[in-house]
Amino acid sequence: MTENNEYELYETANARQKGSVASTERNENCVNRLCSNPTSIILIIFGTIIIAMLAAIMAWTQMIESRLMRIEERIASSQENNYGASEDPLSSSLSTKATGITKSFETRPATEQLEQVTPPPCENNSTDSGCFWISTTGERNMTYGDGVKKCNERKSYVAEVKNQKYYNLIMAMLRTHWKGDGRGTYAAAWINGTIDPGDPSSNSNQHHYIKWYPDGGYPKKENERTHLTLYTDKKGSKFEGMLNVSPNYTVLAVACYFVWT
């Protein structure tokens, strides 16, 4: 080997050694800079975490989309099967609903079907809880049972005369329903209350106000005279009061009481 070749080999080895030393120094300098700057390390770690989270979110989103697509496919398949089972699904649905409504109405109690009831006339006859009104046919043909039905037609009951105020109120209304015939001009109406003709003081409703008609010996003693009517004569206020009569007796009207709801 010549001197020139040896020199070249020496220079080459020397250059490689210097390059290796310089590279090592650069790496050490990089590590030293990172270690001397914690903020850089934190940013690197935080960036790595963000990248990992974004990757997880993308994977979760793809999984949800895949499941939703499978659910939609199942719903579409189920609808196709249902439509195939009926020539006209809309008509079938309407028919089923109509049948259900009809059955519901047929089984509903009659009291629920009859919602509209004509209210009684209550202009000037009111109390705190309701109002009095008179029902009449214009003829003397109403038994006590007929009177009960007349009141019930407007969700009312036969009026109770609990005190003199109620007595005066009902009597004032009754005077507007005069009936003229061979007996004279008078008006009579059923009221709620019964008595024992053998012992009139022991009337079944002790809270009733009692004012007997002054002419004719009332109360009468016959056993069938268990029910009460109000009677007024156009001859004057001294010819009015209560009569005890049979429930089959016929009078002109019935006094009713409608309770506010």
HUNOR-V431212 format. One record per pair of residues at least 4 apart in sequence whose C-alpha atoms are under 6 Angstrom apart, sorted by sequence separation. I is the first residue (numbers start at 1). GAP is how many residues later the second one is. If there is no record, write none. Layout:
i;gap
I;GAP
I;GAP
This chain:
i;gap
43;4
126;4
127;4
142;4
152;4
180;4
196;4
126;5
151;5
152;5
161;5
180;5
195;5
125;6
151;6
161;6
179;6
233;6
125;7
179;7
178;8
179;8
195;8
232;8
122;9
178;9
195;9
231;9
194;10
231;10
230;11
230;12
229;13
229;14
228;15
228;16
227;17
227;18
225;19
227;19
225;20
226;20
227;20
225;21
224;22
198;23
197;24
219;25
197;26
213;27
213;28
212;29
213;29
211;30
212;30
195;31
211;31
159;32
160;32
194;32
158;33
159;33
194;33
158;34
193;35
191;37
191;38
190;39
189;40
189;41
188;42
188;43
187;44
187;45
162;46
163;46
186;46
161;47
162;47
186;47
161;48
186;48
185;49
188;63
188;64
189;64
190;64
191;64
189;65
190;65
189;66
159;96
158;97
159;97
158;98
159;98
157;99
157;100
156;101
156;102
144;103
143;105
151;105
143;106
143;107
147;107
142;108
141;109
142;109
140;110
141;110
140;111
140;112
139;113
136;117
135;118
135;119
134;120
134;121
133;122
134;122
133;123
132;124
132;125
131;126
131;127
130;128
130;129
129;130
130;130
129;131
